[in-house]
Amino acid sequence: MAYTYLEFEKPISDLENKIENLETSTKKETDVSKEISEISTQIESVTKEIYSKLDIWQKVQVARHPHRPHFSDYIENIFTDFEELHGDRTFGDDRAIIGGLAKFKNAPVVLIGHEKGKSTEDKLNRNFGMAQPEGYRKAERLMKLAEDFNLPLITFVDTPGAYPGIESEERGMSEAIAKNLSVLSNLKTKIIVIITGEGGSGGALAIGVGDHICMLEYSIYAVASPEACASIVWRDKSKANEAAKAMKVDADSLIKFGLIDEIITEPLGGAHRDLGGACNLISNSIEKNLIHLNNQDIEEILKKRYEKIMSYGLV
């Protein structure tokens, strides 16, 4: 896939194209290393300036970046010995949600997360990360597995929302999401939630209740997508920009409201420009928070989780 630049990344694109042209068009005997080094320094400076001034709508675009890492990338780079578990034991296996057993620094954990897919075929197979009821019932089965074996549960949220089709309603979408909220609220094990891209509506919340909720710096989290909000309020999807700003979907706003506990800093230019760096930062956060939660007994954890949930909306 050719690299895609967002509109506000054009100055970065222009400089990187200069380097590419120097590398491909210059004669072999000509040393351009100094010029390339100077342009690379300039790219770093320009990227830092652009990303330090992003508005909320630009952060929405970064959260949806076509090269933004997926849950499958994080599984591969942060965890080991992943064993995927399939199906809800009722209807089928929803590929929009991946879940299973893995090891984090040699300690067993249960993982659940949305997967949007990469190639066109994969995206269609995974319904662009929009799960149906059987996906959330699969997640519920794995939540209870984590509780039964006293394993930490780590969830990765990245979805525009639950799939809104008729078949989802026929199979009980609202009940499946509500059941997960109830199960997570009372689950007798440690839960860490990481919002890595889009945290959209009940589709995100269905695996998003936890003891420590983190957001990557350029991820978003909201009751509805900006486009959906604009359609409802103004009957005009083109006002998604205004809707995003009004809803304050960005991590900086949400931590002030007490809806999340931590912002995980992303590498310069976003996670899509440095997968390894992003994985290291997420791994450090998981390790730190697991150590903190391991020092508490389950009754204390459940009490604090209840207090966290009941505090929403008080700020």
Backbone as numpy.savetxt, mean C-alpha at the origin, in Angstrom:
# Nx Ny Nz CAx CAy CAz Cx Cy Cz
8.42 -3.08 -19.80 7.57 -1.88 -19.80 8.45 -0.64 -19.80
8.16 0.28 -20.73 8.91 1.54 -20.77 8.61 2.34 -19.52
9.63 3.05 -19.03 9.43 3.80 -17.80 8.45 4.95 -18.03
7.53 5.12 -17.10 6.51 6.16 -17.21 6.82 7.28 -16.22
6.80 8.50 -16.72 7.00 9.66 -15.86 5.66 10.37 -15.66
5.43 10.82 -14.45 4.26 11.64 -14.18 4.49 13.04 -14.74
3.42 13.78 -14.93 3.53 15.10 -15.57 4.50 16.02 -14.83
4.43 16.00 -13.49 5.31 16.91 -12.74 6.75 16.41 -12.66
6.99 15.19 -13.18 8.35 14.64 -13.19 9.10 14.96 -14.49
8.52 15.82 -15.33 9.15 16.11 -16.63 10.59 16.62 -16.51
10.90 17.52 -15.56 12.31 17.94 -15.43 13.26 16.77 -15.17
12.78 15.77 -14.40 13.61 14.58 -14.14 13.76 13.78 -15.42
12.65 13.64 -16.14 12.67 12.90 -17.41 13.65 13.51 -18.40
13.62 14.83 -18.51 14.52 15.51 -19.46 15.99 15.23 -19.13
16.34 15.29 -17.84 17.72 15.06 -17.44 18.13 13.60 -17.64
17.24 12.67 -17.34 17.57 11.25 -17.51 17.69 10.90 -19.00
16.90 11.58 -19.83 17.03 11.38 -21.27 18.38 11.87 -21.77
18.89 12.93 -21.16 20.22 13.45 -21.52 21.29 12.39 -21.27
21.19 11.75 -20.10 22.16 10.70 -19.77 22.05 9.54 -20.76
20.82 9.16 -21.06 20.62 8.04 -22.00 21.20 8.37 -23.37
20.99 9.60 -23.80 21.54 10.01 -25.11 23.07 10.01 -25.10
23.65 10.46 -23.98 25.11 10.46 -23.88 25.66 9.04 -23.93
24.97 8.12 -23.26 25.45 6.73 -23.19 25.30 6.00 -24.51
24.31 6.37 -25.30 24.05 5.63 -26.53 24.64 6.26 -27.79
24.78 7.60 -27.79 25.19 8.26 -29.02 26.67 8.67 -29.05
27.32 8.66 -27.89 28.72 9.10 -27.85 29.65 7.98 -28.31
30.68 8.37 -29.04 31.67 7.38 -29.47 32.35 6.77 -28.26
32.74 5.51 -28.39 33.31 4.77 -27.28 34.56 5.43 -26.71
35.36 6.06 -27.59 36.62 6.64 -27.11 36.40 7.94 -26.35
35.18 8.50 -26.40 34.91 9.76 -25.71 34.48 9.48 -24.28
35.16 10.11 -23.33 34.84 9.91 -21.92 33.80 10.94 -21.49
32.61 10.44 -21.19 31.51 11.34 -20.77 31.14 11.11 -19.31
31.98 10.38 -18.59 31.65 10.02 -17.21 31.46 11.25 -16.33
32.30 12.27 -16.56 32.20 13.48 -15.74 30.87 14.19 -16.00
30.50 14.28 -17.27 29.24 14.95 -17.62 28.04 14.18 -17.06
28.11 12.86 -17.15 27.03 12.02 -16.62 26.91 12.18 -15.11
28.07 12.25 -14.44 28.08 12.42 -12.99 27.44 13.76 -12.59
27.75 14.80 -13.36 27.18 16.12 -13.07 25.66 16.12 -13.26
25.21 15.47 -14.33 23.77 15.40 -14.58 23.08 14.56 -13.50
23.74 13.50 -13.07 23.17 12.64 -12.01 22.98 13.43 -10.72
23.96 14.26 -10.40 23.85 15.12 -9.21 22.69 16.11 -9.37
22.55 16.60 -10.60 21.46 17.54 -10.88 20.10 16.84 -10.75
20.03 15.58 -11.21 18.78 14.81 -11.11 18.39 14.64 -9.64
19.36 14.33 -8.81 19.09 14.15 -7.38 18.55 15.44 -6.77
19.16 16.55 -7.13 18.74 17.85 -6.60 17.33 18.22 -7.07
17.07 18.02 -8.36 15.75 18.35 -8.93 14.67 17.45 -8.34
14.97 16.16 -8.20 14.01 15.21 -7.63 13.66 15.59 -6.20
14.69 15.93 -5.45 14.47 16.33 -4.05 13.58 17.57 -3.97
13.82 18.53 -4.85 13.02 19.76 -4.85 11.57 19.48 -5.23
11.36 18.68 -6.27 10.01 18.38 -6.74 9.22 17.63 -5.68
9.83 16.59 -5.09 9.10 15.74 -4.15 8.93 16.38 -2.77
9.66 17.45 -2.51 9.46 18.15 -1.24 8.26 19.09 -1.29
7.74 19.31 -2.50 6.65 20.29 -2.67 5.40 19.67 -3.27
5.25 18.35 -3.21 4.08 17.71 -3.82 2.80 18.14 -3.11
1.77 18.45 -3.90 0.46 18.70 -3.29 -0.28 17.36 -3.16
-1.47 17.40 -2.58 -2.17 16.14 -2.30 -2.52 15.39 -3.58
-2.94 16.10 -4.62 -3.30 15.42 -5.87 -2.08 14.77 -6.51
-0.94 15.41 -6.42 0.28 14.81 -6.96 0.65 13.55 -6.17
0.40 13.56 -4.87 0.65 12.35 -4.06 -0.29 11.22 -4.46
-1.51 11.57 -4.83 -2.45 10.56 -5.34 -1.86 9.90 -6.58
-1.29 10.71 -7.46 -0.70 10.18 -8.69 0.49 9.27 -8.39
1.30 9.65 -7.40 2.44 8.80 -7.02 1.93 7.48 -6.44
0.90 7.53 -5.61 0.33 6.32 -5.02 -0.15 5.35 -6.08
-0.54 5.89 -7.25 -1.06 5.07 -8.35 -0.02 4.86 -9.45
1.20 5.25 -9.20 2.23 5.19 -10.24 2.30 3.79 -10.85
2.34 3.68 -12.18 2.35 2.35 -12.80 3.53 1.48 -12.42
4.61 2.08 -11.91 5.77 1.29 -11.50 5.87 1.14 -9.98
4.84 1.59 -9.28 4.89 1.49 -7.81 4.94 0.01 -7.41
5.78 -0.33 -6.43 5.89 -1.74 -6.02 4.56 -2.33 -5.58
4.40 -3.61 -5.84 3.20 -4.35 -5.48 3.46 -5.23 -4.26
2.39 -5.78 -3.71 2.51 -6.67 -2.56 3.44 -7.84 -2.88
3.34 -8.37 -4.11 4.20 -9.49 -4.50 5.68 -9.10 -4.44
5.99 -7.84 -4.75 7.38 -7.36 -4.66 7.84 -7.34 -3.20
6.96 -6.89 -2.32 7.33 -6.82 -0.90 7.49 -8.22 -0.30
6.64 -9.14 -0.72 6.78 -10.52 -0.24 8.16 -11.05 -0.62
8.53 -10.84 -1.88 9.79 -11.39 -2.40 11.01 -10.76 -1.75
10.93 -9.48 -1.39 12.12 -8.76 -0.93 12.21 -8.57 0.58
11.12 -8.79 1.30 11.15 -8.58 2.75 11.04 -9.90 3.51
10.31 -10.85 2.96 10.01 -12.10 3.67 10.67 -13.28 2.99
10.72 -14.38 3.70 11.26 -15.62 3.14 10.27 -16.75 3.36
10.47 -17.84 2.63 9.67 -19.07 2.80 8.17 -18.82 2.71
7.77 -17.96 1.79 6.33 -17.66 1.67 5.60 -18.85 1.07
4.51 -19.22 1.70 3.66 -20.31 1.24 2.24 -19.77 1.10
1.82 -19.57 -0.15 0.49 -18.98 -0.37 -0.60 -20.00 -0.08
-1.65 -19.52 0.57 -2.82 -20.33 0.86 -4.00 -19.78 0.06
-4.79 -20.66 -0.51 -5.83 -20.25 -1.45 -7.23 -20.55 -0.94
-8.18 -19.77 -1.44 -9.59 -20.09 -1.28 -10.23 -19.70 0.03
-11.56 -19.48 -0.04 -12.31 -19.12 1.17 -13.08 -20.31 1.74
-12.93 -21.49 1.10 -13.62 -22.73 1.54 -15.15 -22.61 1.40
-15.59 -21.64 0.61 -17.03 -21.46 0.41 -17.36 -21.29 -1.06
-16.66 -20.36 -1.73 -16.99 -20.07 -3.13 -15.81 -20.28 -4.06
-14.66 -19.65 -3.74 -13.53 -19.78 -4.65 -12.32 -19.02 -4.15
-11.34 -18.87 -5.04 -10.10 -18.18 -4.68 -10.05 -16.85 -5.42
-10.03 -15.77 -4.68 -9.96 -14.42 -5.26 -8.50 -14.01 -5.38
-8.03 -13.80 -6.62 -6.63 -13.51 -6.85 -6.28 -12.05 -6.54
-7.30 -11.21 -6.24 -7.01 -9.82 -5.87 -6.41 -9.72 -4.48
-6.53 -10.79 -3.69 -5.91 -10.83 -2.36 -4.99 -12.04 -2.29
-3.76 -11.77 -1.88 -2.78 -12.84 -1.65 -2.64 -13.01 -0.15
-2.55 -14.24 0.29 -2.33 -14.48 1.72 -1.61 -15.79 1.94
-0.93 -15.88 3.08 -0.25 -17.12 3.38 0.71 -16.99 4.54
1.51 -18.02 4.72 2.50 -18.08 5.79 3.87 -17.69 5.24
4.65 -17.02 6.06 6.00 -16.62 5.65 6.87 -16.48 6.89
8.13 -16.17 6.66 9.03 -15.86 7.77 9.56 -14.44 7.60
9.57 -13.72 8.72 10.18 -12.40 8.75 11.36 -12.47 9.71
12.56 -12.36 9.16 13.78 -12.51 9.95 13.74 -13.80 10.76
13.38 -14.88 10.08 13.34 -16.25 10.62 12.20 -16.51 11.60
11.32 -15.55 11.81 10.17 -15.74 12.69 8.91 -15.88 11.85
8.06 -16.88 12.13 6.86 -17.09 11.31 5.82 -15.97 11.48
5.19 -15.60 10.37 4.13 -14.59 10.38 3.07 -15.01 9.37
1.90 -14.38 9.45 0.86 -14.55 8.44 0.76 -13.24 7.66
0.74 -13.34 6.34 0.65 -12.17 5.47 -0.67 -12.16 4.71
-1.25 -10.98 4.58 -2.43 -10.78 3.74 -2.25 -9.44 3.03
-2.56 -9.38 1.74 -2.43 -8.10 1.05 -3.14 -8.08 -0.29
-3.43 -6.87 -0.75 -4.02 -6.69 -2.08 -2.92 -6.79 -3.13
-3.25 -7.36 -4.26 -2.32 -7.43 -5.39 -3.03 -6.93 -6.64
-2.52 -5.82 -7.21 -3.15 -5.22 -8.40 -2.76 -5.92 -9.69
-1.63 -6.61 -9.70 -1.15 -7.23 -10.92 -0.21 -6.32 -11.70
0.60 -6.92 -12.56 1.61 -6.17 -13.30 1.33 -6.14 -14.80
1.38 -7.26 -15.47 1.06 -7.29 -16.89 -0.45 -7.11 -17.07
-0.86 -6.83 -18.29 -2.30 -6.67 -18.57 -3.08 -7.91 -18.17
-2.56 -9.07 -18.54 -3.23 -10.33 -18.20 -3.31 -10.52 -16.69
-2.22 -10.19 -16.00 -2.18 -10.34 -14.54 -3.15 -9.38 -13.87
-3.23 -8.15 -14.38 -4.16 -7.16 -13.81 -5.60 -7.64 -13.94
-5.93 -8.20 -15.09 -7.29 -8.71 -15.30 -7.56 -9.90 -14.39
-6.56 -10.77 -14.26 -6.70 -11.94 -13.40 -6.91 -11.55 -11.94
-6.29 -10.44 -11.54 -6.38 -9.99 -10.14 -7.40 -8.85 -9.97
-8.14 -8.58 -11.04 -9.20 -7.57 -11.00 -8.70 -6.22 -10.49
-7.46 -5.90 -10.86 -6.84 -4.61 -10.51 -6.82 -4.35 -9.00
-6.74 -5.44 -8.22 -6.66 -5.32 -6.76 -8.00 -5.06 -6.09
-9.09 -5.19 -6.84 -10.42 -4.97 -6.25 -11.03 -6.34 -5.90
-11.00 -6.66 -4.62 -11.43 -7.98 -4.18 -12.94 -8.12 -4.15
-13.39 -9.35 -4.31 -14.80 -9.71 -4.17 -14.99 -10.37 -2.80
-16.23 -10.70 -2.43 -16.46 -11.23 -1.07 -15.59 -12.43 -0.72
-15.36 -13.32 -1.69 -14.55 -14.50 -1.40 -13.11 -14.12 -1.05
-12.64 -12.97 -1.56 -11.30 -12.51 -1.19 -11.23 -12.13 0.27
-12.24 -11.45 0.74 -12.26 -11.03 2.15 -12.56 -12.21 3.07
-13.30 -13.20 2.57 -13.52 -14.40 3.38 -12.26 -15.26 3.44
-11.48 -15.25 2.36 -10.16 -15.90 2.42 -9.29 -15.20 3.45
-9.31 -13.86 3.43 -8.53 -13.09 4.40 -8.97 -13.41 5.82
-10.28 -13.53 6.03 -10.80 -13.85 7.37 -10.28 -15.22 7.84
-10.25 -16.18 6.92 -9.74 -17.52 7.27 -8.29 -17.44 7.73
-7.50 -16.59 7.05 -6.09 -16.48 7.41 -5.90 -15.69 8.70
-6.78 -14.72 8.95 -6.74 -14.00 10.23 -6.91 -14.98 11.39
-7.89 -15.86 11.25 -8.15 -16.82 12.33 -7.01 -17.83 12.45
-6.37 -18.14 11.33 -5.20 -19.02 11.37 -4.09 -18.36 12.18
-3.88 -17.08 11.96 -2.87 -16.34 12.73 -3.17 -16.39 14.21
-4.44 -16.22 14.56 -4.84 -16.27 15.96 -4.64 -17.67 16.55
-5.05 -18.69 15.79 -4.95 -20.07 16.30 -3.52 -20.47 16.62
-2.56 -19.99 15.81 -1.17 -20.38 16.01 -0.34 -19.27 16.65
-1.03 -18.22 17.12 -0.38 -17.11 17.81 0.75 -16.52 16.97
0.44 -16.27 15.70 1.42 -15.69 14.79 1.06 -14.23 14.51
2.04 -13.34 14.44 1.74 -11.95 14.08 1.10 -11.88 12.69
0.12 -11.00 12.54 -0.54 -10.79 11.26 -0.05 -9.47 10.68
0.44 -9.51 9.43 0.90 -8.30 8.76 0.11 -8.15 7.48
-0.58 -7.01 7.33 -1.39 -6.80 6.13 -0.84 -5.63 5.32
-0.93 -5.77 4.00 -0.47 -4.74 3.06 -1.69 -4.27 2.26
-2.00 -2.99 2.38 -3.20 -2.43 1.76 -2.83 -1.66 0.49
-3.46 -2.03 -0.63 -3.25 -1.30 -1.88 -4.40 -1.63 -2.83
-5.50 -0.90 -2.71 -6.67 -1.17 -3.55 -7.47 0.10 -3.79
-8.05 0.26 -4.98 -8.96 1.39 -5.20 -10.24 1.23 -4.37
-10.54 -0.02 -4.00 -11.75 -0.32 -3.23 -12.21 -1.73 -3.52
-13.17 -2.21 -2.77 -13.75 -3.52 -3.04 -14.49 -3.48 -4.38
-14.57 -4.62 -5.07 -15.22 -4.64 -6.37 -16.71 -4.36 -6.24
-17.24 -3.34 -6.97 -18.62 -2.92 -6.78 -19.65 -3.59 -7.71
-19.29 -4.70 -8.33 -20.19 -5.34 -9.29 -21.39 -6.03 -8.65
-22.37 -6.35 -9.48 -23.59 -7.01 -9.00 -23.29 -8.34 -8.34
-22.33 -9.10 -8.94 -22.01 -10.41 -8.37 -21.45 -10.29 -6.96
-20.72 -9.19 -6.68 -20.21 -8.97 -5.33 -21.35 -8.77 -4.35
-22.34 -7.99 -4.77 -23.51 -7.77 -3.91 -24.28 -9.06 -3.71
-24.41 -9.84 -4.76 -25.14 -11.11 -4.67 -24.48 -12.07 -3.69
-23.14 -12.00 -3.60 -22.43 -12.93 -2.72 -22.13 -12.31 -1.35
-22.68 -11.14 -1.08 -22.61 -10.59 0.28 -21.38 -9.78 0.60
-21.07 -8.80 -0.24 -19.88 -7.98 0.00 -19.93 -7.25 1.33
-21.05 -6.59 1.61 -21.13 -5.80 2.85 -20.97 -6.68 4.08
-21.53 -7.88 4.03 -21.39 -8.80 5.17 -19.95 -9.26 5.33
-19.28 -9.53 4.20 -17.89 -10.01 4.26 -16.97 -8.95 4.85
-17.16 -7.70 4.44 -16.32 -6.61 4.97 -16.63 -6.39 6.45
-17.92 -6.35 6.78 -18.31 -6.14 8.19 -17.77 -7.25 9.08
-17.80 -8.48 8.59 -17.29 -9.61 9.37 -15.79 -9.44 9.64
-15.05 -9.01 8.62 -13.61 -8.81 8.81 -13.31 -7.72 9.83
-14.10 -6.64 9.80 -13.91 -5.58 10.79 -14.11 -6.12 12.20
-15.11 -6.96 12.36 -15.39 -7.55 13.68 -14.27 -8.50 14.10
-13.84 -9.35 13.15 -12.78 -10.32 13.46 -11.49 -9.61 13.83
-11.08 -8.62 13.02 -9.83 -7.91 13.30 -9.88 -7.15 14.62
-11.03 -6.60 14.95 -11.16 -5.83 16.19 -10.90 -6.69 17.42
-11.21 -7.98 17.30 -11.11 -8.88 18.47 -10.05 -9.97 18.32
-9.27 -9.91 17.25 -8.31 -10.97 16.98 -7.22 -11.02 18.05
-7.02 -12.19 18.61 -6.08 -12.34 19.73 -4.66 -12.62 19.22
-4.15 -11.70 18.46 -2.74 -11.73 18.05 -2.35 -10.33 17.61
-1.07 -10.10 17.41 -0.56 -8.78 17.02 -0.88 -8.52 15.55
-1.28 -7.27 15.25 -1.61 -6.91 13.85 -0.87 -5.63 13.47
-0.12 -5.71 12.37 0.53 -4.53 11.79 -0.07 -4.32 10.40
-0.50 -3.10 10.13 -1.10 -2.75 8.84 -0.18 -1.75 8.13
0.08 -1.99 6.85 0.93 -1.09 6.06 0.18 -0.70 4.79
-0.12 0.57 4.64 -0.78 1.07 3.43 0.33 1.49 2.47
0.44 0.80 1.35 1.59 0.99 0.46 1.26 1.79 -0.79
-0.02 1.86 -1.16 -0.41 2.60 -2.36 -1.72 3.30 -2.13
-2.80 2.71 -2.65 -4.13 3.25 -2.43 -4.81 2.50 -1.29
-5.36 3.24 -0.35 -6.20 2.65 0.70 -7.61 3.11 0.45
-8.35 2.37 -0.37 -9.65 2.84 -0.81 -10.83 2.20 -0.11
-11.58 2.99 0.63 -12.90 2.64 1.14 -12.88 1.36 1.99
-14.04 0.66 2.02 -14.16 -0.56 2.82 -13.26 -1.66 2.32
-12.90 -1.59 1.04 -11.98 -2.59 0.50 -10.63 -2.57 1.18
-10.20 -1.38 1.61 -8.95 -1.25 2.37 -9.18 -1.58 3.84
-10.27 -1.06 4.38 -10.53 -1.21 5.81 -10.73 -2.67 6.21
-11.20 -3.49 5.27 -11.48 -4.90 5.57 -10.23 -5.68 5.97
-9.04 -5.17 5.62 -7.80 -5.78 6.14 -6.95 -4.70 6.82
-7.60 -3.60 7.24 -6.85 -2.44 7.72 -7.00 -2.09 9.18
-7.66 -2.93 9.97 -7.76 -2.68 11.41 -6.58 -3.35 12.09
-5.83 -2.59 12.90 -4.66 -3.21 13.51 -4.15 -2.47 14.73
-3.07 -2.98 15.28 -2.46 -2.38 16.48 -1.50 -1.26 16.11
-0.89 -1.37 14.96 0.00 -0.30 14.49 -0.26 -0.13 13.00
-0.71 1.05 12.60 -1.07 1.31 11.21 -0.07 2.29 10.61
0.62 1.84 9.56 1.64 2.65 8.90 1.17 3.03 7.50
1.68 4.14 7.01 1.47 4.52 5.62 2.80 4.89 4.99
3.04 4.40 3.80 4.18 4.92 3.06 3.93 6.39 2.76
5.01 7.14 2.67 4.96 8.60 2.58 4.03 9.11 1.48
4.01 8.43 0.33 3.21 8.91 -0.79 2.00 8.02 -1.07
1.56 7.27 -0.09 0.33 6.50 -0.24 -0.86 7.36 0.16
-2.07 6.86 -0.12 -3.29 7.59 0.22 -4.28 6.65 0.91
-5.20 7.24 1.67 -6.15 6.44 2.45 -7.41 7.28 2.62
-8.55 6.74 2.17 -9.77 7.56 2.21 -11.01 6.69 2.16
-12.13 7.31 2.53 -13.42 6.62 2.54 -13.89 6.30 1.12
-13.39 7.02 0.14 -13.72 6.78 -1.27 -12.61 7.36 -2.11
-12.53 6.93 -3.36 -11.54 7.52 -4.25 -11.90 8.96 -4.52
-10.91 9.80 -4.83 -11.22 11.20 -5.16 -12.22 11.32 -6.30
-12.13 10.42 -7.30 -13.06 10.45 -8.43 -14.48 10.14 -7.98
-14.62 9.14 -7.08 -15.95 8.79 -6.58 -16.54 9.94 -5.77
-15.70 10.56 -4.94 -16.16 11.69 -4.13 -16.61 12.84 -5.02
-15.82 13.13 -6.05 -16.17 14.22 -6.97 -17.48 13.93 -7.69
-17.70 12.67 -8.05 -18.94 12.29 -8.73 -20.15 12.45 -7.82
-19.95 12.14 -6.53 -21.05 12.23 -5.57 -21.36 13.70 -5.23
-20.32 14.46 -4.94 -20.51 15.84 -4.46 -20.83 16.81 -5.58
-20.06 16.73 -6.68 -20.21 17.72 -7.77 -20.80 17.12 -9.05
-21.05 15.80 -9.06 -21.48 15.12 -10.28 -20.48 15.33 -11.41
-19.21 15.40 -11.03 -18.19 15.74 -12.02 -16.86 15.11 -11.61
-16.47 14.02 -12.28 -15.22 13.32 -11.95 -13.99 14.18 -12.16
-14.09 15.17 -13.03 -12.92 16.00 -13.32 -12.49 16.84 -12.12
-13.33 16.89 -11.09 -12.99 17.65 -9.89 -12.33 16.76 -8.82
-11.77 15.64 -9.27 -11.10 14.72 -8.34 -9.98 15.41 -7.59
-9.28 16.32 -8.25 -8.21 17.08 -7.62 -8.73 17.81 -6.39
-9.85 18.54 -6.56 -10.45 19.27 -5.43 -10.90 18.30 -4.34
-11.47 17.18 -4.76 -11.97 16.20 -3.79 -10.83 15.64 -2.94
-9.70 15.33 -3.58 -8.55 14.77 -2.86 -8.06 15.74 -1.79
-8.01 17.01 -2.16 -7.54 18.03 -1.20 -8.54 18.21 -0.06
-9.84 18.18 -0.39 -10.86 18.34 0.64 -10.90 17.15 1.60
-10.68 15.95 1.08 -10.72 14.74 1.91 -9.44 14.53 2.71
-8.37 15.24 2.32 -7.08 15.10 3.00 -6.65 13.63 3.07
-6.44 13.07 1.90 -6.16 11.64 1.78 -4.71 11.28 2.04
-3.83 12.27 2.20 -2.40 12.01 2.31 -1.98 11.65 3.73
-0.82 11.03 3.85 -0.32 10.54 5.14 -0.10 11.66 6.15
0.41 12.80 5.70 0.66 13.92 6.61 -0.62 14.38 7.30
-1.73 14.43 6.55 -3.01 14.83 7.12 -3.55 13.77 8.06
-3.45 12.51 7.65 -4.07 11.43 8.42 -3.37 11.19 9.75
-2.07 11.41 9.81 -1.40 11.21 11.10 -1.80 12.31 12.08
-2.10 13.50 11.56 -2.58 14.59 12.43 -3.96 14.27 12.99
-4.77 13.56 12.21 -6.11 13.19 12.67 -6.09 11.96 13.59
-4.93 11.34 13.76 -4.83 10.16 14.61 -5.35 8.89 13.96
-5.50 8.88 12.63 -6.03 7.71 11.93 -4.94 6.71 11.58
-3.70 7.15 11.58 -2.57 6.24 11.40 -1.54 6.53 12.48
-0.59 5.61 12.64 0.39 5.73 13.73 1.79 6.11 13.26
2.07 5.89 11.97 3.44 6.10 11.50 3.46 6.37 10.01
4.32 7.29 9.60 4.60 7.49 8.17 5.97 6.90 7.89
6.02 5.95 6.97 7.29 5.36 6.57 7.86 6.18 5.41
9.00 6.81 5.64 9.63 7.64 4.61 9.98 6.79 3.39
9.76 7.34 2.21 10.10 6.62 0.98 11.45 7.10 0.45
12.10 6.27 -0.35 13.36 6.70 -0.97 13.12 7.94 -1.83
14.18 8.66 -2.15 14.08 9.87 -2.96 13.36 9.57 -4.28
12.28 10.31 -4.54 11.52 10.11 -5.77 10.46 9.05 -5.66
10.25 8.48 -4.47 9.19 7.50 -4.28 9.67 6.06 -4.35
8.84 5.16 -3.82 9.20 3.74 -3.77 9.42 3.15 -5.15
8.76 3.71 -6.17 8.89 3.17 -7.53 10.28 3.41 -8.12
11.05 4.31 -7.53 12.40 4.58 -8.05 13.47 3.78 -7.31
13.10 3.13 -6.21 14.09 2.37 -5.44 13.38 1.30 -4.60
13.07 0.17 -5.24 12.36 -0.91 -4.57 13.15 -1.42 -3.37
14.45 -1.63 -3.54 15.27 -2.15 -2.44 15.26 -1.23 -1.24
15.40 0.06 -1.50 15.39 1.03 -0.40 14.05 1.05 0.30
12.96 0.98 -0.46 11.62 0.98 0.13 11.42 -0.26 1.00
11.88 -1.41 0.51 11.73 -2.65 1.27 12.52 -2.60 2.57
13.70 -2.02 2.54 14.50 -1.89 3.77 13.80 -1.02 4.80
13.19 0.07 4.34 12.50 0.98 5.26 11.27 0.31 5.86
10.53 -0.43 5.04 9.35 -1.14 5.55 9.78 -2.23 6.52
10.83 -2.96 6.17 11.33 -4.03 7.04 11.75 -3.49 8.40
12.43 -2.36 8.41 12.85 -1.74 9.67 11.65 -1.37 10.53
10.60 -0.86 9.88 9.39 -0.49 10.61 8.71 -1.72 11.20
8.60 -2.78 10.41 7.97 -4.02 10.91 8.75 -4.56 12.11
10.07 -4.62 11.97 10.90 -5.16 13.06 10.73 -4.35 14.34
10.78 -3.03 14.22 10.65 -2.15 15.38 9.30 -2.35 16.05
8.23 -2.42 15.27 6.89 -2.50 15.85 6.57 -3.89 16.38
7.13 -4.93 15.78 6.94 -6.27 16.34 7.62 -6.39 17.70
8.81 -5.82 17.83 9.51 -5.84 19.12 8.66 -5.13 20.17
8.11 -3.97 19.79 7.26 -3.21 20.72 6.03 -4.01 21.14
5.37 -4.65 20.18 4.15 -5.41 20.48 4.46 -6.69 21.25
5.63 -7.28 21.00 6.02 -8.50 21.71 6.22 -8.27 23.20
6.45 -7.01 23.57 6.64 -6.68 24.99 5.33 -6.47 25.74
4.19 -6.68 25.04 2.88 -6.51 25.67 2.12 -7.82 25.64
1.33 -8.08 26.68 0.50 -9.29 26.65 -0.74 -9.01 25.81
-1.44 -10.07 25.42 -2.53 -9.93 24.45 -3.69 -9.11 25.00
-3.93 -9.18 26.31 -5.03 -8.39 26.88 -4.74 -6.90 26.78
-3.48 -6.53 27.00 -3.09 -5.12 26.87 -3.20 -4.67 25.41
-2.80 -5.55 24.49 -2.88 -5.23 23.07 -4.33 -5.01 22.65
-5.23 -5.91 23.09 -6.64 -5.78 22.73 -7.27 -4.52 23.33
-6.86 -4.18 24.55 -7.38 -2.97 25.19 -6.97 -1.73 24.41
-5.70 -1.68 24.02 -5.21 -0.52 23.26 -5.84 -0.46 21.87
-6.07 -1.63 21.27 -6.71 -1.66 19.95 -8.13 -1.10 20.04
-8.84 -1.49 21.09 -10.20 -0.97 21.30 -10.18 0.54 21.50
-9.24 1.01 22.31 -9.15 2.46 22.56 -8.81 3.21 21.28
-7.94 2.61 20.45 -7.59 3.24 19.17 -8.82 3.39 18.29
-9.58 2.31 18.16 -10.78 2.33 17.31 -11.79 3.36 17.82
-11.99 3.39 19.13 -12.99 4.30 19.72 -12.53 5.76 19.69
-11.25 5.99 19.45 -10.75 7.38 19.41 -10.92 8.03 18.06
-11.23 7.23 17.03 -11.36 7.80 15.69 -12.46 8.85 15.65
-12.15 9.99 15.08 -13.13 11.06 14.95 -13.12 12.06 16.08
-12.27 11.82 17.10 -12.25 12.73 18.25 -11.31 13.92 18.04
-10.37 13.79 17.08 -9.40 14.87 16.86 -10.04 16.00 16.05
